[in-house]
């Protein structure tokens, strides 16, 4: 499984941001290989971690090529006060079964 973490400090959002964000999220969820999303907030530093899980790198590659995603990437400095992306391969997950994942 592939985990993509988009850690960012929110800036100012406008209608164009919301339009593109909705299109990207809808497209990602429609991809074969999409597993789930999670969002975590770190209020002390004002950071958000939007996490997408995919079954494989191929699904992630489709998202990266999506025209609305490419358009948003070109305007990232309009909406965020900093960001980083981490792509990792998940080898295993563990738990007691009461949480999704």
N, C-alpha and C positions, 0 to 999 in steps of 0.2 A: 504494500500500500504506500502511496505517496502522500505526504503531508506538506501543504503549502501554507506558511504563516505570513500574513501581511500585517506587520506591526507598524502602527502609525500614530502620529499625534494629530488629532483633528484640527483643521483650520476652519475656513469659512466655506460652507456649502451653498450652492445656488441650484436653480432649476435644472441646469445642464448636468450638474453632478448627480442629482437624484435620478434623472432620466437614464444616464449611462450606467449608474450603479444598479438600477433595477434591471436593465437589459442584460448586464453581465451576470448578475446573480441568476436570473431566469435561464440564461443560456448554460451556465455551469451546471445547474441542477438538471438540465435536460440531456446532458452528455452521457452516453454509455460509459460507465466507469466512474461516475460520480457516486460517492458514498454518503457524505454528510458535511455539514458545516458546524462550527462552534465559534462563539465570540466571547472574548474575555476582556475585562476592563481593569486597568491598573490606575486607580484614581490618584495615587500619590504623585505620579509623574504625568498624569493625563494621557496615558497611552491606551490604545485598543489593539487587540490581536484578533484579526479575522482569519480563521483557519478553515481551509478546504481540504477534504480528503478525497483521493481518487484511487481507483484500483491499480492504475499503472501510469507510467510517464506519457503514454500515448494520449490518454484523456486530457492530461494537463497541457500537452502540446496543442490540442484543439482549442482550449481556452485561450492560450497565448496568441493564437492566430486570429481569434474572433475580432472583426473590425471595430466593434465598440470598445473592446478591451484595449486595442492598440490606440484608439482615439483618446481614451481616458489616460493612458500612460503618458501621452504627449502633453497632458495638461495637469499632471499630478501636483505640480508646485502651486497651482491655483487653489487647491483644496486641502492640502496637508502641510503641516508645519514640521515635516520630517517623516521618513518611513524607511523600512527595510523589509526585505523578503527573504525567507529561509525556506528552502526546499529540502526535505529529508525523506529517507526511506524508512518506513515503520517496519521493524522486524517482528514485533509482537506487542500485544496489549494484554494487560492482566487486570483483574478486579474480582469483585464478588458477584457480578452479574446484575447488580441493581442499577447501574448506570449504562446508558447507551454507549456503544463503541465497539 
